Amino acid sequence: MTTSIALFLSLVPVLSFWGYWDMYLSGALYSGNTAIAVVKVNEEVLENLPEKARVHVFQTKSAGEQMLPLFEWAMADLNVPVYPERRVFTYVAREVCKLAEEKSQMELVIKERPELFDGSYSLTRIPCPNLQSK
């Protein structure tokens, strides 16, 4: 029994390489190999955000979009990093989207974790209307 539990606990973290197990549960807390997310916000939402979130909103150089970085907000508000999983990013973005009447201008942007062998990554953009729970 003990051997099977030890074997299970030593093999399960490998599943994180294919997205079947959480990165932090696999020892990636300080690896820099996790996804990061921002929420694109509009002026209406910016005014309604808590102060600790508002001070971290930045504007992109290329498109002039206002972005709320979830990592910085979590560190400022809770003094811990945001848990880097899509379901957490989606939940937080869904709550931020509730602050807007015009949700089509807002979206969750996720920089996916780097690929294992070449370090490339992809960006995923999910508009607020698509984040609504079923």
N, CA, C and O atoms as CSV, one atom per row, in Angstrom:
chain,resi,resn,atom,element,x,y,z
A,1,MET,N,N,0.831,-1.202,0.000
A,1,MET,CA,C,0.000,0.000,0.000
A,1,MET,C,C,0.866,1.253,0.000
A,1,MET,O,O,0.664,2.151,-0.817
A,2,THR,N,N,1.824,1.315,0.910
A,2,THR,CA,C,2.700,2.484,1.002
A,2,THR,C,C,3.528,2.644,-0.261
A,2,THR,O,O,3.750,3.763,-0.725
A,3,THR,N,N,3.976,1.552,-0.809
A,3,THR,CA,C,4.776,1.605,-2.033
A,3,THR,C,C,3.945,2.123,-3.200
A,3,THR,O,O,4.438,2.913,-4.005
A,4,SER,N,N,2.707,1.693,-3.301
A,4,SER,CA,C,1.860,2.159,-4.401
A,4,SER,C,C,1.547,3.645,-4.272
A,4,SER,O,O,1.477,4.349,-5.279
A,5,ILE,N,N,1.360,4.126,-3.059
A,5,ILE,CA,C,1.129,5.568,-2.845
A,5,ILE,C,C,2.374,6.355,-3.225
A,5,ILE,O,O,2.275,7.384,-3.893
A,6,ALA,N,N,3.548,5.881,-2.806
A,6,ALA,CA,C,4.802,6.558,-3.142
A,6,ALA,C,C,5.025,6.567,-4.653
A,6,ALA,O,O,5.470,7.572,-5.207
A,7,LEU,N,N,4.725,5.474,-5.309
A,7,LEU,CA,C,4.871,5.391,-6.760
A,7,LEU,C,C,3.910,6.364,-7.447
A,7,LEU,O,O,4.294,7.069,-8.380
A,8,PHE,N,N,2.680,6.398,-6.988
A,8,PHE,CA,C,1.674,7.310,-7.535
A,8,PHE,C,C,2.121,8.760,-7.397
A,8,PHE,O,O,2.068,9.525,-8.360
A,9,LEU,N,N,2.562,9.138,-6.194
A,9,LEU,CA,C,2.957,10.523,-5.937
A,9,LEU,C,C,4.225,10.927,-6.681
A,9,LEU,O,O,4.451,12.113,-6.919
A,10,SER,N,N,5.037,9.971,-7.043
A,10,SER,CA,C,6.242,10.315,-7.790
A,10,SER,C,C,5.991,10.367,-9.297
A,10,SER,O,O,6.729,11.041,-10.016
A,11,LEU,N,N,4.973,9.675,-9.782
A,11,LEU,CA,C,4.693,9.663,-11.216
A,11,LEU,C,C,3.668,10.703,-11.659
A,11,LEU,O,O,3.727,11.172,-12.796
A,12,VAL,N,N,2.743,11.067,-10.801
A,12,VAL,CA,C,1.673,11.992,-11.176
A,12,VAL,C,C,2.188,13.362,-11.645
A,12,VAL,O,O,1.621,13.913,-12.588
A,13,PRO,N,N,3.230,13.933,-11.036
A,13,PRO,CA,C,3.703,15.235,-11.531
A,13,PRO,C,C,4.123,15.241,-12.997
A,13,PRO,O,O,4.100,16.294,-13.633
A,14,VAL,N,N,4.500,14.107,-13.538
A,14,VAL,CA,C,4.870,14.032,-14.949
A,14,VAL,C,C,3.680,14.390,-15.841
A,14,VAL,O,O,3.866,14.871,-16.959
A,15,LEU,N,N,2.469,14.158,-15.356
A,15,LEU,CA,C,1.267,14.480,-16.129
A,15,LEU,C,C,1.128,15.978,-16.397
A,15,LEU,O,O,0.405,16.377,-17.310
A,16,SER,N,N,1.811,16.808,-15.614
A,16,SER,CA,C,1.721,18.254,-15.818
A,16,SER,C,C,2.300,18.678,-17.161
A,16,SER,O,O,1.911,19.719,-17.692
A,17,PHE,N,N,3.220,17.895,-17.724
A,17,PHE,CA,C,3.804,18.242,-19.022
A,17,PHE,C,C,2.761,18.221,-20.137
A,17,PHE,O,O,2.946,18.866,-21.169
A,18,TRP,N,N,1.681,17.494,-19.942
A,18,TRP,CA,C,0.619,17.414,-20.941
A,18,TRP,C,C,-0.667,18.090,-20.460
A,18,TRP,O,O,-1.705,17.965,-21.111
A,19,GLY,N,N,-0.615,18.800,-19.338
A,19,GLY,CA,C,-1.764,19.544,-18.855
A,19,GLY,C,C,-2.778,18.747,-18.062
A,19,GLY,O,O,-3.896,19.215,-17.851
A,20,TYR,N,N,-2.417,17.563,-17.622
A,20,TYR,CA,C,-3.347,16.727,-16.868
A,20,TYR,C,C,-3.175,16.834,-15.357
A,20,TYR,O,O,-3.894,16.173,-14.608
A,21,TRP,N,N,-2.239,17.651,-14.901
A,21,TRP,CA,C,-1.978,17.826,-13.485
A,21,TRP,C,C,-1.505,19.255,-13.289
A,21,TRP,O,O,-0.776,19.779,-14.130
A,22,ASP,N,N,-1.899,19.892,-12.208
A,22,ASP,CA,C,-1.529,21.292,-11.968
A,22,ASP,C,C,-0.017,21.472,-11.853
A,22,ASP,O,O,0.688,20.643,-11.276
A,23,MET,N,N,0.455,22.574,-12.416
A,23,MET,CA,C,1.892,22.858,-12.398
A,23,MET,C,C,2.435,23.030,-10.981
A,23,MET,O,O,3.497,22.498,-10.656
A,24,TYR,N,N,1.722,23.763,-10.142
A,24,TYR,CA,C,2.231,23.985,-8.785
A,24,TYR,C,C,2.273,22.696,-7.979
A,24,TYR,O,O,3.138,22.537,-7.118
A,25,LEU,N,N,1.361,21.782,-8.241
A,25,LEU,CA,C,1.375,20.493,-7.549
A,25,LEU,C,C,2.508,19.614,-8.050
A,25,LEU,O,O,2.807,18.577,-7.459
A,26,SER,N,N,3.134,20.030,-9.137
A,26,SER,CA,C,4.231,19.265,-9.720
A,26,SER,C,C,5.587,19.891,-9.421
A,26,SER,O,O,6.594,19.487,-10.001
A,27,GLY,N,N,5.624,20.856,-8.538
A,27,GLY,CA,C,6.898,21.456,-8.141
A,27,GLY,C,C,7.357,22.588,-9.028
A,27,GLY,O,O,8.549,22.893,-9.036
A,28,ALA,N,N,6.480,23.224,-9.772
A,28,ALA,CA,C,6.871,24.285,-10.699
A,28,ALA,C,C,6.713,25.686,-10.107
A,28,ALA,O,O,6.724,26.672,-10.844
A,29,LEU,N,N,6.568,25.779,-8.799
A,29,LEU,CA,C,6.306,27.072,-8.165
A,29,LEU,C,C,7.343,28.124,-8.546
A,29,LEU,O,O,6.979,29.262,-8.842
A,30,TYR,N,N,8.608,27.772,-8.544
A,30,TYR,CA,C,9.665,28.748,-8.836
A,30,TYR,C,C,10.339,28.510,-10.177
A,30,TYR,O,O,11.431,29.025,-10.418
A,31,SER,N,N,9.715,27.746,-11.043
A,31,SER,CA,C,10.365,27.378,-12.294
A,31,SER,C,C,10.286,28.449,-13.378
A,31,SER,O,O,11.125,28.475,-14.279
A,32,GLY,N,N,9.295,29.331,-13.304
A,32,GLY,CA,C,9.079,30.275,-14.389
A,32,GLY,C,C,8.457,29.604,-15.597
A,32,GLY,O,O,8.389,30.191,-16.677
A,33,ASN,N,N,8.008,28.387,-15.415
A,33,ASN,CA,C,7.471,27.581,-16.505
A,33,ASN,C,C,5.953,27.456,-16.404
A,33,ASN,O,O,5.388,26.405,-16.706
A,34,THR,N,N,5.303,28.523,-15.981
A,34,THR,CA,C,3.856,28.488,-15.798
A,34,THR,C,C,3.191,29.550,-16.677
A,34,THR,O,O,3.842,30.474,-17.163
A,35,ALA,N,N,1.905,29.397,-16.863
A,35,ALA,CA,C,1.142,30.371,-17.647
A,35,ALA,C,C,0.968,31.657,-16.840
A,35,ALA,O,O,0.969,31.639,-15.610
A,36,ILE,N,N,0.818,32.764,-17.550
A,36,ILE,CA,C,0.496,34.040,-16.912
A,36,ILE,C,C,-0.709,34.638,-17.645
A,36,ILE,O,O,-0.962,34.326,-18.808
A,37,ALA,N,N,-1.436,35.492,-16.948
A,37,ALA,CA,C,-2.657,36.029,-17.560
A,37,ALA,C,C,-2.853,37.493,-17.209
A,37,ALA,O,O,-2.423,37.970,-16.159
A,38,VAL,N,N,-3.515,38.189,-18.121
A,38,VAL,CA,C,-3.963,39.559,-17.915
A,38,VAL,C,C,-5.411,39.640,-18.366
A,38,VAL,O,O,-5.873,38.826,-19.165
A,39,VAL,N,N,-6.111,40.621,-17.848
A,39,VAL,CA,C,-7.479,40.883,-18.300
A,39,VAL,C,C,-7.487,42.242,-18.966
A,39,VAL,O,O,-7.115,43.249,-18.362
A,40,LYS,N,N,-7.918,42.260,-20.221
A,40,LYS,CA,C,-8.063,43.533,-20.945
A,40,LYS,C,C,-9.298,44.222,-20.387
A,40,LYS,O,O,-10.389,43.651,-20.397
A,41,VAL,N,N,-9.131,45.442,-19.903
A,41,VAL,CA,C,-10.237,46.168,-19.278
A,41,VAL,C,C,-10.508,47.458,-20.046
A,41,VAL,O,O,-9.652,47.961,-20.775
A,42,ASN,N,N,-11.714,47.977,-19.865
A,42,ASN,CA,C,-12.063,49.260,-20.464
A,42,ASN,C,C,-12.127,50.312,-19.348
A,42,ASN,O,O,-11.929,49.990,-18.176
A,43,GLU,N,N,-12.400,51.547,-19.711
A,43,GLU,CA,C,-12.429,52.644,-18.734
A,43,GLU,C,C,-13.468,52.423,-17.642
A,43,GLU,O,O,-13.211,52.710,-16.473
A,44,GLU,N,N,-14.631,51.918,-18.013
A,44,GLU,CA,C,-15.698,51.673,-17.047
A,44,GLU,C,C,-15.237,50.703,-15.953
A,44,GLU,O,O,-15.462,50.942,-14.766
A,45,VAL,N,N,-14.605,49.632,-16.354
A,45,VAL,CA,C,-14.130,48.640,-15.390
A,45,VAL,C,C,-12.966,49.196,-14.589
A,45,VAL,O,O,-12.878,48.975,-13.382
A,46,LEU,N,N,-12.083,49.910,-15.249
A,46,LEU,CA,C,-10.927,50.487,-14.561
A,46,LEU,C,C,-11.356,51.349,-13.376
A,46,LEU,O,O,-10.744,51.298,-12.309
A,47,GLU,N,N,-12.391,52.124,-13.565
A,47,GLU,CA,C,-12.889,52.979,-12.485
A,47,GLU,C,C,-13.486,52.177,-11.331
A,47,GLU,O,O,-13.473,52.633,-10.188
A,48,ASN,N,N,-14.012,50.981,-11.622
A,48,ASN,CA,C,-14.670,50.174,-10.602
A,48,ASN,C,C,-13.767,49.142,-9.936
A,48,ASN,O,O,-14.185,48.463,-8.998
A,49,LEU,N,N,-12.538,49.024,-10.414
A,49,LEU,CA,C,-11.611,48.061,-9.816
A,49,LEU,C,C,-11.173,48.512,-8.426
A,49,LEU,O,O,-11.139,49.711,-8.149
A,50,PRO,N,N,-10.842,47.575,-7.558
A,50,PRO,CA,C,-10.253,47.961,-6.260
A,50,PRO,C,C,-8.929,48.699,-6.489
A,50,PRO,O,O,-8.257,48.479,-7.497
A,51,GLU,N,N,-8.568,49.554,-5.569
A,51,GLU,CA,C,-7.347,50.370,-5.708
A,51,GLU,C,C,-6.104,49.510,-5.940
A,51,GLU,O,O,-5.261,49.849,-6.770
A,52,LYS,N,N,-5.987,48.399,-5.211
A,52,LYS,CA,C,-4.798,47.541,-5.354
A,52,LYS,C,C,-4.705,46.925,-6.739
A,52,LYS,O,O,-3.610,46.588,-7.189
A,53,ALA,N,N,-5.817,46.772,-7.413
A,53,ALA,CA,C,-5.796,46.271,-8.791
A,53,ALA,C,C,-5.546,47.415,-9.762
A,53,ALA,O,O,-4.770,47.274,-10.706
A,54,ARG,N,N,-6.194,48.533,-9.535
A,54,ARG,CA,C,-6.118,49.679,-10.451
A,54,ARG,C,C,-4.691,50.173,-10.655
A,54,ARG,O,O,-4.325,50.555,-11.767
A,55,VAL,N,N,-3.887,50.171,-9.606
A,55,VAL,CA,C,-2.528,50.710,-9.731
A,55,VAL,C,C,-1.627,49.843,-10.609
A,55,VAL,O,O,-0.569,50.303,-11.039
A,56,HIS,N,N,-2.019,48.615,-10.881
A,56,HIS,CA,C,-1.193,47.722,-11.694
A,56,HIS,C,C,-1.622,47.664,-13.161
A,56,HIS,O,O,-0.959,47.016,-13.971
A,57,VAL,N,N,-2.707,48.324,-13.505
A,57,VAL,CA,C,-3.157,48.327,-14.903
A,57,VAL,C,C,-2.126,49.083,-15.741
A,57,VAL,O,O,-1.692,50.176,-15.377
A,58,PHE,N,N,-1.747,48.487,-16.859
A,58,PHE,CA,C,-0.807,49.133,-17.770
A,58,PHE,C,C,-1.406,49.188,-19.166
A,58,PHE,O,O,-2.358,48.476,-19.485
A,59,GLN,N,N,-0.825,50.051,-19.986
A,59,GLN,CA,C,-1.314,50.224,-21.352
A,59,GLN,C,C,-0.284,49.647,-22.313
A,59,GLN,O,O,0.907,49.936,-22.203
A,60,THR,N,N,-0.747,48.826,-23.260
A,60,THR,CA,C,0.173,48.238,-24.234
A,60,THR,C,C,0.642,49.305,-25.211
A,60,THR,O,O,-0.092,50.238,-25.537
A,61,LYS,N,N,1.859,49.151,-25.665
A,61,LYS,CA,C,2.416,50.127,-26.594
A,61,LYS,C,C,1.810,50.001,-27.984
A,61,LYS,O,O,1.523,51.004,-28.638
A,62,SER,N,N,1.617,48.772,-28.429
A,62,SER,CA,C,1.178,48.569,-29.813
A,62,SER,C,C,-0.277,48.974,-30.044
A,62,SER,O,O,-0.568,49.730,-30.971
A,63,ALA,N,N,-1.191,48.477,-29.211
A,63,ALA,CA,C,-2.611,48.734,-29.464
A,63,ALA,C,C,-3.234,49.701,-28.457
A,63,ALA,O,O,-4.390,50.094,-28.618
A,64,GLY,N,N,-2.497,50.084,-27.438
A,64,GLY,CA,C,-3.035,50.998,-26.441
A,64,GLY,C,C,-4.115,50.382,-25.571
A,64,GLY,O,O,-4.953,51.095,-25.019
A,65,GLU,N,N,-4.101,49.051,-25.442
A,65,GLU,CA,C,-5.090,48.362,-24.614
A,65,GLU,C,C,-4.674,48.440,-23.142
A,65,GLU,O,O,-3.488,48.410,-22.815
A,66,GLN,N,N,-5.667,48.540,-22.269
A,66,GLN,CA,C,-5.390,48.572,-20.830
A,66,GLN,C,C,-5.486,47.155,-20.289
A,66,GLN,O,O,-6.503,46.484,-20.464
A,67,MET,N,N,-4.426,46.701,-19.632
A,67,MET,CA,C,-4.336,45.331,-19.154
A,67,MET,C,C,-4.145,45.281,-17.640
A,67,MET,O,O,-3.354,46.031,-17.068
A,68,LEU,N,N,-4.885,44.387,-17.018
A,68,LEU,CA,C,-4.761,44.137,-15.584
A,68,LEU,C,C,-4.016,42.821,-15.403
A,68,LEU,O,O,-4.582,41.761,-15.672
A,69,PRO,N,N,-2.753,42.856,-14.950
A,69,PRO,CA,C,-2.002,41.612,-14.748
A,69,PRO,C,C,-2.440,40.918,-13.457
A,69,PRO,O,O,-2.384,41.511,-12.379
A,70,LEU,N,N,-2.872,39.672,-13.570
A,70,LEU,CA,C,-3.402,38.962,-12.409
A,70,LEU,C,C,-2.321,38.639,-11.385
A,70,LEU,O,O,-2.600,38.631,-10.186
A,71,PHE,N,N,-1.095,38.374,-11.826
A,71,PHE,CA,C,-0.014,38.074,-10.889
A,71,PHE,C,C,0.264,39.260,-9.971
A,71,PHE,O,O,0.330,39.107,-8.751
A,72,GLU,N,N,0.425,40.440,-10.561
A,72,GLU,CA,C,0.738,41.629,-9.774
A,72,GLU,C,C,-0.404,41.988,-8.829
A,72,GLU,O,O,-0.169,42.395,-7.691
A,73,TRP,N,N,-1.635,41.839,-9.299
A,73,TRP,CA,C,-2.785,42.130,-8.449
A,73,TRP,C,C,-2.823,41.183,-7.259
A,73,TRP,O,O,-3.047,41.618,-6.129
A,74,ALA,N,N,-2.610,39.910,-7.494
A,74,ALA,CA,C,-2.615,38.934,-6.398
A,74,ALA,C,C,-1.497,39.220,-5.400
A,74,ALA,O,O,-1.708,39.132,-4.191
A,75,MET,N,N,-0.328,39.557,-5.891
A,75,MET,CA,C,0.791,39.850,-4.991
A,75,MET,C,C,0.502,41.090,-4.154
A,75,MET,O,O,0.805,41.112,-2.961
A,76,ALA,N,N,-0.074,42.115,-4.757
A,76,ALA,CA,C,-0.371,43.345,-4.025
A,76,ALA,C,C,-1.484,43.139,-3.003
A,76,ALA,O,O,-1.427,43.675,-1.897
A,77,ASP,N,N,-2.485,42.368,-3.375
A,77,ASP,CA,C,-3.658,42.215,-2.522
A,77,ASP,C,C,-3.497,41.106,-1.484
A,77,ASP,O,O,-3.909,41.268,-0.336
A,78,LEU,N,N,-2.903,39.986,-1.880
A,78,LEU,CA,C,-2.838,38.818,-1.003
A,78,LEU,C,C,-1.424,38.430,-0.576
A,78,LEU,O,O,-1.239,37.625,0.337
A,79,ASN,N,N,-0.437,39.006,-1.244
A,79,ASN,CA,C,0.971,38.697,-0.993
A,79,ASN,C,C,1.319,37.253,-1.356
A,79,ASN,O,O,2.240,36.673,-0.781
A,80,VAL,N,N,0.597,36.684,-2.292
A,80,VAL,CA,C,0.899,35.365,-2.856
A,80,VAL,C,C,0.651,35.439,-4.361
A,80,VAL,O,O,-0.178,36.232,-4.807
A,81,PRO,N,N,1.356,34.627,-5.150
A,81,PRO,CA,C,1.097,34.642,-6.592
A,81,PRO,C,C,-0.244,34.007,-6.917
A,81,PRO,O,O,-0.745,33.161,-6.176
A,82,VAL,N,N,-0.817,34.429,-8.038
A,82,VAL,CA,C,-2.058,33.816,-8.513
A,82,VAL,C,C,-1.746,32.369,-8.888
A,82,VAL,O,O,-0.672,32.082,-9.416
A,83,TYR,N,N,-2.673,31.466,-8.619
A,83,TYR,CA,C,-2.490,30.056,-8.963
A,83,TYR,C,C,-2.561,29.935,-10.482
A,83,TYR,O,O,-3.600,30.250,-11.063
A,84,PRO,N,N,-1.498,29.493,-11.145
A,84,PRO,CA,C,-1.391,29.618,-12.599
A,84,PRO,C,C,-2.090,28.510,-13.400
A,84,PRO,O,O,-1.447,27.775,-14.149
A,85,GLU,N,N,-3.381,28.404,-13.235
A,85,GLU,CA,C,-4.142,27.421,-14.003
A,85,GLU,C,C,-5.294,28.135,-14.709
A,85,GLU,O,O,-5.850,29.104,-14.192
A,86,ARG,N,N,-5.637,27.648,-15.879
A,86,ARG,CA,C,-6.664,28.275,-16.702
A,86,ARG,C,C,-7.985,28.452,-15.952
A,86,ARG,O,O,-8.639,29.484,-16.102
A,87,ARG,N,N,-8.384,27.480,-15.159
A,87,ARG,CA,C,-9.674,27.572,-14.454
A,87,ARG,C,C,-9.667,28.730,-13.457
A,87,ARG,O,O,-10.702,29.359,-13.240
A,88,VAL,N,N,-8.522,29.017,-12.850
A,88,VAL,CA,C,-8.411,30.140,-11.912
A,88,VAL,C,C,-8.431,31.457,-12.679
A,88,VAL,O,O,-9.143,32.387,-12.299
A,89,PHE,N,N,-7.657,31.540,-13.752
A,89,PHE,CA,C,-7.662,32.747,-14.584
A,89,PHE,C,C,-9.069,33.053,-15.084
A,89,PHE,O,O,-9.506,34.204,-15.073
A,90,THR,N,N,-9.773,32.012,-15.522
A,90,THR,CA,C,-11.126,32.183,-16.042
A,90,THR,C,C,-12.072,32.688,-14.966
A,90,THR,O,O,-12.890,33.572,-15.219
A,91,TYR,N,N,-11.964,32.133,-13.776
A,91,TYR,CA,C,-12.840,32.556,-12.681
A,91,TYR,C,C,-12.603,34.029,-12.331
A,91,TYR,O,O,-13.556,34.793,-12.182
A,92,VAL,N,N,-11.341,34.424,-12.203
A,92,VAL,CA,C,-11.022,35.811,-11.857
A,92,VAL,C,C,-11.492,36.755,-12.963
A,92,VAL,O,O,-12.091,37.793,-12.682
A,93,ALA,N,N,-11.224,36.399,-14.210
A,93,ALA,CA,C,-11.648,37.238,-15.335
A,93,ALA,C,C,-13.166,37.353,-15.386
A,93,ALA,O,O,-13.697,38.423,-15.684
A,94,ARG,N,N,-13.861,36.271,-15.099
A,94,ARG,CA,C,-15.332,36.295,-15.086
A,94,ARG,C,C,-15.830,37.301,-14.044
A,94,ARG,O,O,-16.785,38.036,-14.296
A,95,GLU,N,N,-15.192,37.331,-12.891
A,95,GLU,CA,C,-15.591,38.279,-11.840
A,95,GLU,C,C,-15.290,39.723,-12.252
A,95,GLU,O,O,-16.084,40.620,-11.973
A,96,VAL,N,N,-14.162,39.952,-12.906
A,96,VAL,CA,C,-13.833,41.301,-13.386
A,96,VAL,C,C,-14.819,41.712,-14.471
A,96,VAL,O,O,-15.235,42.870,-14.523
A,97,CYS,N,N,-15.192,40.789,-15.325
A,97,CYS,CA,C,-16.134,41.087,-16.408
A,97,CYS,C,C,-17.502,41.516,-15.877
A,97,CYS,O,O,-18.224,42.251,-16.551
A,98,LYS,N,N,-17.856,41.074,-14.698
A,98,LYS,CA,C,-19.133,41.467,-14.103
A,98,LYS,C,C,-19.205,42.966,-13.838
A,98,LYS,O,O,-20.296,43.511,-13.669
A,99,LEU,N,N,-18.057,43.636,-13.801
A,99,LEU,CA,C,-18.019,45.070,-13.542
A,99,LEU,C,C,-18.372,45.900,-14.771
A,99,LEU,O,O,-18.566,47.112,-14.669
A,100,ALA,N,N,-18.456,45.251,-15.937
A,100,ALA,CA,C,-18.684,45.989,-17.183
A,100,ALA,C,C,-20.083,45.750,-17.729
A,100,ALA,O,O,-20.626,44.649,-17.642
A,101,GLU,N,N,-20.650,46.801,-18.291
A,101,GLU,CA,C,-21.910,46.632,-19.012
A,101,GLU,C,C,-21.632,46.182,-20.437
A,101,GLU,O,O,-22.365,45.358,-20.983
A,102,GLU,N,N,-20.583,46.716,-21.039
A,102,GLU,CA,C,-20.200,46.349,-22.403
A,102,GLU,C,C,-19.066,45.323,-22.330
A,102,GLU,O,O,-17.889,45.685,-22.346
A,103,LYS,N,N,-19.427,44.059,-22.252
A,103,LYS,CA,C,-18.459,42.984,-22.040
A,103,LYS,C,C,-17.683,42.608,-23.306
A,103,LYS,O,O,-16.638,41.964,-23.215
A,104,SER,N,N,-18.169,42.993,-24.461
A,104,SER,CA,C,-17.512,42.588,-25.708
A,104,SER,C,C,-16.141,43.232,-25.881
A,104,SER,O,O,-15.328,42.733,-26.660
A,105,GLN,N,N,-15.866,44.319,-25.181
A,105,GLN,CA,C,-14.574,44.993,-25.293
A,105,GLN,C,C,-13.521,44.407,-24.357
A,105,GLN,O,O,-12.356,44.801,-24.407
A,106,MET,N,N,-13.923,43.479,-23.512
A,106,MET,CA,C,-12.998,42.925,-22.521
A,106,MET,C,C,-12.688,41.478,-22.849
A,106,MET,O,O,-13.494,40.772,-23.454
A,107,GLU,N,N,-11.473,41.040,-22.426
A,107,GLU,CA,C,-11.097,39.662,-22.667
A,107,GLU,C,C,-9.987,39.226,-21.710
A,107,GLU,O,O,-9.253,40.039,-21.148
A,108,LEU,N,N,-9.902,37.928,-21.556
A,108,LEU,CA,C,-8.820,37.299,-20.808
A,108,LEU,C,C,-7.733,36.930,-21.804
A,108,LEU,O,O,-8.014,36.314,-22.832
A,109,VAL,N,N,-6.491,37.303,-21.507
A,109,VAL,CA,C,-5.361,36.969,-22.376
A,109,VAL,C,C,-4.408,36.106,-21.557
A,109,VAL,O,O,-3.915,36.531,-20.512
A,110,ILE,N,N,-4.153,34.898,-22.035
A,110,ILE,CA,C,-3.282,33.967,-21.322
A,110,ILE,C,C,-2.053,33.689,-22.175
A,110,ILE,O,O,-2.157,33.281,-23.331
A,111,LYS,N,N,-0.891,33.918,-21.581
A,111,LYS,CA,C,0.362,33.487,-22.211
A,111,LYS,C,C,0.608,32.092,-21.670
A,111,LYS,O,O,0.992,31.916,-20.514
A,112,GLU,N,N,0.380,31.105,-22.522
A,112,GLU,CA,C,0.480,29.709,-22.095
A,112,GLU,C,C,1.909,29.384,-21.668
A,112,GLU,O,O,2.862,30.066,-22.046
A,113,ARG,N,N,2.029,28.338,-20.880
A,113,ARG,CA,C,3.367,27.956,-20.421
A,113,ARG,C,C,4.216,27.559,-21.619
A,113,ARG,O,O,3.696,27.057,-22.615
A,114,PRO,N,N,5.532,27.785,-21.521
A,114,PRO,CA,C,6.414,27.471,-22.649
A,114,PRO,C,C,6.391,25.979,-22.994
A,114,PRO,O,O,6.199,25.126,-22.127
A,115,GLU,N,N,6.589,25.691,-24.268
A,115,GLU,CA,C,6.682,24.305,-24.708
A,115,GLU,C,C,7.935,23.671,-24.113
A,115,GLU,O,O,8.926,24.352,-23.851
A,116,LEU,N,N,7.878,22.394,-23.910
A,116,LEU,CA,C,8.921,21.658,-23.207
A,116,LEU,C,C,10.275,21.717,-23.910
A,116,LEU,O,O,11.296,21.911,-23.250
A,117,PHE,N,N,10.309,21.555,-25.225
A,117,PHE,CA,C,11.591,21.416,-25.909
A,117,PHE,C,C,12.109,22.684,-26.580
A,117,PHE,O,O,13.320,22.898,-26.620
A,118,ASP,N,N,11.232,23.523,-27.104
A,118,ASP,CA,C,11.735,24.697,-27.822
A,118,ASP,C,C,11.472,26.024,-27.114
A,118,ASP,O,O,11.968,27.057,-27.562
A,119,GLY,N,N,10.707,26.025,-26.023
A,119,GLY,CA,C,10.471,27.247,-25.259
A,119,GLY,C,C,9.453,28.185,-25.877
A,119,GLY,O,O,9.194,29.258,-25.333
A,120,SER,N,N,8.871,27.803,-27.002
A,120,SER,CA,C,7.861,28.664,-27.619
A,120,SER,C,C,6.583,28.625,-26.784
A,120,SER,O,O,6.358,27.698,-26.006
A,121,TYR,N,N,5.776,29.624,-26.958
A,121,TYR,CA,C,4.514,29.694,-26.225
A,121,TYR,C,C,3.445,30.289,-27.136
A,121,TYR,O,O,3.742,30.876,-28.176
A,122,SER,N,N,2.218,30.125,-26.723
A,122,SER,CA,C,1.121,30.696,-27.494
A,122,SER,C,C,0.303,31.627,-26.612
A,122,SER,O,O,0.332,31.530,-25.386
A,123,LEU,N,N,-0.418,32.520,-27.249
A,123,LEU,CA,C,-1.335,33.421,-26.553
A,123,LEU,C,C,-2.756,32.965,-26.833
A,123,LEU,O,O,-3.109,32.637,-27.966
A,124,THR,N,N,-3.559,32.949,-25.786
A,124,THR,CA,C,-4.967,32.617,-25.916
A,124,THR,C,C,-5.772,33.817,-25.481
A,124,THR,O,O,-5.561,34.345,-24.389
A,125,ARG,N,N,-6.692,34.256,-26.319
A,125,ARG,CA,C,-7.544,35.400,-26.002
A,125,ARG,C,C,-8.987,34.906,-25.929
A,125,ARG,O,O,-9.508,34.342,-26.891
A,126,ILE,N,N,-9.625,35.123,-24.779
A,126,ILE,CA,C,-10.996,34.668,-24.581
A,126,ILE,C,C,-11.857,35.882,-24.229
A,126,ILE,O,O,-11.686,36.462,-23.157
A,127,PRO,N,N,-12.772,36.275,-25.107
A,127,PRO,CA,C,-13.646,37.420,-24.814
A,127,PRO,C,C,-14.543,37.127,-23.606
A,127,PRO,O,O,-14.900,35.977,-23.350
A,128,CYS,N,N,-14.895,38.170,-22.880
A,128,CYS,CA,C,-15.731,38.013,-21.684
A,128,CYS,C,C,-17.029,37.253,-21.924
A,128,CYS,O,O,-17.398,36.418,-21.097
A,129,PRO,N,N,-17.740,37.508,-23.026
A,129,PRO,CA,C,-18.983,36.733,-23.213
A,129,PRO,C,C,-18.746,35.223,-23.255
A,129,PRO,O,O,-19.632,34.450,-22.890
A,130,ASN,N,N,-17.563,34.796,-23.695
A,130,ASN,CA,C,-17.258,33.368,-23.745
A,130,ASN,C,C,-16.835,32.797,-22.395
A,130,ASN,O,O,-16.722,31.580,-22.250
A,131,LEU,N,N,-16.604,33.646,-21.423
A,131,LEU,CA,C,-16.174,33.204,-20.094
A,131,LEU,C,C,-17.348,32.872,-19.182
A,131,LEU,O,O,-17.166,32.238,-18.143
A,132,GLN,N,N,-18.532,33.289,-19.557
A,132,GLN,CA,C,-19.682,33.122,-18.674
A,132,GLN,C,C,-19.916,31.648,-18.398
A,132,GLN,O,O,-19.848,30.810,-19.297
A,133,SER,N,N,-20.195,31.350,-17.129
A,133,SER,CA,C,-20.408,29.951,-16.731
A,133,SER,C,C,-21.676,29.405,-17.364
A,133,SER,O,O,-22.642,30.126,-17.614
A,134,LYS,N,N,-21.636,28.152,-17.603
A,134,LYS,CA,C,-22.764,27.485,-18.254
A,134,LYS,C,C,-23.908,27.291,-17.309
A,134,LYS,O,O,-24.942,26.744,-17.694
